[in-house]
């Protein structure tokens, strides 16, 4: 059971936008296994979801990453993408509040790759090999006109029916994939809004992670292809990560006793 609050203005108070907790119950007898800060669950599941999709859809030789947003999820994306794409040489971070992106970039000053805040989103997008967006945007902030051939776009932030990060040109011009058809196509504004207006159809989605992992979808087909991936999350992923975390805690406790 996951209880969550969303306060859009929290970053101005140096607090996470999303806060809450998960009660994790053992499935055989209903025993309470763990209470986990939902921020930790979101941080791990979101990054894992995105980089798994990118393994199938981004160019393996990608050198530059643009992160749109500078919150808790953005921090985990820096390390997650670097772990699976060790060829990354430059990470750029853009946020509406420049001081927020600058502060996040400073946390990675000692890393062997470059992490820097940028102020011009359009210019940064035109140069990136991978763009990952984790914002609370209600209206599109990423434009299809900015995206160069071969780019992979990872859309995380729009998780409700009235939210979007990509404009119609971007969502319709790239090869579109989702993490799970069941939790995205009829639920998230990133897809429901352009479907309702006739820009795309449900069949525009070429596959989800189940298809990609099991080989039913081919993923990236050429170096020039633009790929777009909607990370929708979902309760199934919360449960996977919660069991992972509680299992790690149990193992650590056993090893220290």
GIUR-V793077 format. One line per field, one symbol per residue. ss: DSSP state (@ for helix, = for strand, . for the rest). psi: psi as a letter, one per 30 degrees, with the letter a starting at -180 (. if undefined). A space follows every 50 residues. Layout:
ss=???
psi=???
This chain:
ss=.=====...@@@@....========......======@@@@@@@@@@@@@ @@@@@@@......=====...@@@@@@@@@@@@@.....=====...@@@ @@@@@@.......====...@@@@@@@..====........=.@@@.... .====..........=.@@@@@@.====..@@@@....@@@@@@@@.... .@@@===.@@@@@.............====....@@@@@@@@@@@@@@@@ @@@@@@.
psi=kkkkkjjegeffghlkeklalkkjkkfefgkjeljkkfeeeeeeeeeeee feeeefflkfgkfkkkkjlhaeeeefeeeeeeefiffkfkkkkklejeee eeeeeffgfflflkkkklfjeeeeeffkekkkkilgkflkfkkeffklkf kkkjjeejglfgkkfkleeefffljkllekeegeegfkefeeefeefgel leffjflaeeeeeggfkfakflffkkkkkjjfbleeeeeeeeeeeeeeee eeeeff.
